[in-house]
Amino acid sequence: MTLPRAMTPKMVADLWLCSERHVRNLIAAGDLPSFKLGGKLLRIRGEDVEAYECRTGASHGLGVVSPLPSTGTENVTAIPSAPVTRARLNALRRPSMRS
């Protein structure tokens, strides 16, 4: 897929199926290079989007998953990519240990 030369954070968010805030957070953290057009408008080069996808293993339309540091003690469970209803989320949630 050929990307435009310059993309808005909204365009990148739509491409990655994530929020515009997530894209702006990646820019603020220095993970995704950007530039200002006319001093105000934030733009991301298409090449930088592709380079980020290559570095992180993300693909168009599959969302961006930032790797989390592993402590080796987590219980890793595969989560299906289908939409999850509130009832299903409640069933998957661990019971509270409050006394």
KOLLOMI-904075 format. One record per residue (C-alpha): residue in three letters; x, y, z. Coordinates in steps of 0.5 Angstrom, whole numbers, plus 500, padded with zeros to 3 digits. Example, Ala and Ser with C-alpha at 12.3 -4.5 7.8 and 13.67 -1.06 7.14 Angstrom:
ALA525491516;SER527498514;
END
This chain:
MET500500500;THR503507498;LEU502512503;PRO501520502;ARG508524503;ALA505527509;MET500525514;THR496528520;PRO496524526;LYS488523525;MET490519518;VAL495515522;ALA491513527;ASP485511522;LEU491507519;TRP493504525;LEU486503528;CYS488507534;SER487514537;GLU489520535;ARG492521542;HIS496515542;VAL499517535;ARG501524539;ASN504521545;LEU508517540;ILE511523537;ALA512527544;ALA516521546;GLY520521540;ASP518514538;LEU515517531;PRO518523528;SER514529526;PHE514536523;LYS510542523;LEU507545517;GLY507552517;GLY509553524;LYS502550527;LEU500544523;LEU503537525;ARG505532520;ILE508525519;ARG512523513;GLY509517510;GLU516514510;ASP517515518;VAL510511519;GLU513505515;ALA519505518;TYR516505525;GLU511499523;CYS518496521;ARG521497528;THR515495532;GLY512489527;ALA505493526;SER502493520;HIS496497517;GLY490496520;LEU492492525;GLY493497530;VAL500499534;VAL502495540;SER507498544;PRO512492547;LEU512492555;PRO518490559;SER517483561;THR519481568;GLY518474567;THR512473572;GLU506475568;ASN501470566;VAL501471558;THR494470555;ALA492471548;ILE486475547;PRO482475541;SER482481536;ALA474481536;PRO470486539;VAL469484547;THR462485550;ARG462488557;ALA459481560;ARG465478557;LEU470482560;ASN467482566;ALA467474566;LEU475475564;ARG476479570;ARG480476576;PRO476476582;SER478482587;MET482480593;ARG479485598;SER477483605;
END
